Amino acid sequence: MKFRPTERARLRQLMLERRQKLLREALESNGQVDAQELESLGRLEELYGLSTAKALTVEILIGGVVVLCILSLLLLRLPTANIELHAEATKVRFVLSGKTAISGAVAVRWIAIQGQQHISISAGGPEGDIKTTYPLFTAQLADANSAAMSLLIPDLPADGLVELSHFADGTREIAFCDLERPVTLLIPSRATIEADSTIVLPAPPQVRVLIFPAPEDDAAPVQGAAGPCRRSAMLHLRFAPAKNGDSEFSRDLVIHDLQLYEEPQATGQLLSTIASGQFRISSTKASPTLLLPNDLLEMGSSSGRMRSMTMGDKTTRFDFYGTVKALSIGSSSMRRSAMPSMLEWWLSQDLLFVAWSAGLSSIGFLLGVYQWILKRK
């Protein structure tokens, strides 16, 4: 039988008065109460669904569900998060999402090349073109004050792996794979070339050097999160810039699989290349997290844009805006997740959205509890 709220309130009041009367009688008679009266009261409370035990059970159920919901929001992590990363690193590795042009020619005074199939040198002299297949090719200006050599890198293909590195001796390296055209090196001044033999190039006219990458089958695949190169092996161009200072590599690059550590060791250990920086999860209102030297930042599957990327004397400086599906920070042996929890994301939303979602969730939950109580009657 169902009761109106006023009737239920009246019944509760009557049951309360009978319980109080029994307690007074127990005090007056040193604990002796009428057993029939006590049994009658219990049967009435059970019949009308007014027992304290039942009410307490409902309260415990509601409290348990609320605690479970809060714990779930704390423990569950967002599947993806937006990140803003501003950092400097001695090595940056990523995969291009589209065909990309490099920002102008790279002026160098010394260069070492590895990973090529062959190199063709058009010296313009009586000896004609010179071709070498020696695995290591170097070129250096005979006079440091002469006009610098120009390294012309063709457009880099989509899904091509790129590595930018810096070394302790001040040299830099650009490495990439899957090139569709040869790299060009223009030498306008007297220079010395070393391969399988030493060649001293005369003064101008300009010497043109074409560098053809080796097919992928000629070299071991490049392993890592980006996967192996498919069409050609990695071509490594290590050089000493003609002038110290910053040089822009490219701007507004669309990339994925950003890595800021050396290639994984045989033991699985990862060595960070981060020199400094900070990142912020823009999906929440959390403060930026500072990155110290050798902090290992692993981003799992990442994608986004490099708003700027500049190669300096010791590090590559970049600004990355994108999304990550995993994010951890720490050391090679111990890292903690930096992915925001569902609760952090929820609390960072607009207050109106939070109020509406909390209100609707509460109403839905209370309606469910009310329906459950009604079915128990």
GIVEN-V674227 format. One record per backbone hydrogen bond with DSSP energy under -1.0 kcal/mol. CO is the residue of the C=O (numbers start at 0). NH is the residue of the N-H. If there is no record, write none. Layout:
[[CO & NH] [CO & NH]]
This chain:
[[3 & 7] [4 & 8] [5 & 9] [6 & 10] [7 & 11] [8 & 12] [9 & 13] [10 & 14] [11 & 15] [12 & 16] [13 & 17] [14 & 18] [15 & 19] [16 & 20] [17 & 21] [18 & 22] [19 & 23] [20 & 24] [21 & 25] [22 & 26] [23 & 27] [24 & 28] [25 & 30] [33 & 37] [34 & 38] [35 & 39] [36 & 40] [37 & 41] [38 & 42] [39 & 43] [40 & 44] [41 & 45] [42 & 46] [43 & 47] [44 & 49] [50 & 54] [51 & 55] [52 & 56] [53 & 57] [54 & 58] [55 & 59] [56 & 60] [57 & 61] [58 & 62] [59 & 63] [60 & 64] [61 & 65] [62 & 66] [63 & 67] [64 & 68] [65 & 69] [66 & 70] [67 & 71] [68 & 72] [69 & 73] [70 & 74] [71 & 75] [72 & 342] [75 & 341] [80 & 323] [81 & 281] [82 & 321] [83 & 279] [84 & 319] [85 & 277] [86 & 317] [87 & 274] [87 & 275] [88 & 315] [89 & 165] [91 & 163] [92 & 258] [93 & 161] [94 & 255] [95 & 158] [99 & 155] [101 & 103] [105 & 150] [106 & 241] [107 & 148] [108 & 140] [109 & 239] [110 & 138] [111 & 237] [112 & 136] [113 & 235] [114 & 213] [117 & 211] [118 & 131] [119 & 209] [120 & 129] [121 & 207] [124 & 127] [129 & 120] [131 & 118] [136 & 112] [137 & 193] [138 & 110] [139 & 191] [142 & 145] [148 & 107] [149 & 185] [150 & 105] [151 & 183] [155 & 99] [156 & 159] [159 & 95] [161 & 93] [162 & 174] [163 & 91] [164 & 172] [166 & 169] [170 & 166] [171 & 238] [172 & 164] [173 & 236] [174 & 162] [175 & 234] [182 & 210] [183 & 151] [184 & 208] [185 & 149] [186 & 206] [189 & 141] [190 & 200] [191 & 139] [192 & 198] [193 & 137] [196 & 194] [198 & 192] [206 & 186] [207 & 121] [208 & 184] [209 & 119] [210 & 182] [211 & 116] [211 & 117] [213 & 232] [214 & 217] [215 & 218] [223 & 226] [230 & 215] [234 & 175] [235 & 113] [236 & 173] [237 & 111] [238 & 171] [239 & 108] [239 & 109] [246 & 310] [248 & 102] [249 & 308] [252 & 305] [253 & 96] [254 & 303] [255 & 94] [258 & 92] [259 & 272] [264 & 267] [268 & 264] [270 & 261] [272 & 89] [273 & 293] [275 & 87] [276 & 290] [277 & 85] [278 & 288] [279 & 83] [280 & 283] [288 & 278] [291 & 294] [295 & 329] [297 & 327] [300 & 324] [301 & 256] [302 & 322] [303 & 254] [304 & 320] [305 & 252] [307 & 318] [308 & 248] [308 & 249] [309 & 316] [310 & 246] [314 & 311] [315 & 88] [316 & 309] [317 & 86] [318 & 306] [319 & 84] [320 & 304] [321 & 82] [322 & 302] [323 & 80] [326 & 337] [327 & 297] [328 & 335] [329 & 295] [333 & 330] [335 & 328] [339 & 77] [340 & 344] [341 & 345] [342 & 346] [343 & 347] [345 & 348] [349 & 353] [350 & 354] [351 & 355] [352 & 356] [353 & 357] [354 & 358] [355 & 359] [356 & 360] [357 & 361] [358 & 362] [359 & 363] [360 & 364] [361 & 365] [362 & 366] [363 & 367] [364 & 368] [365 & 369] [366 & 370] [367 & 371] [368 & 372] [369 & 373] [370 & 374] [371 & 375]]
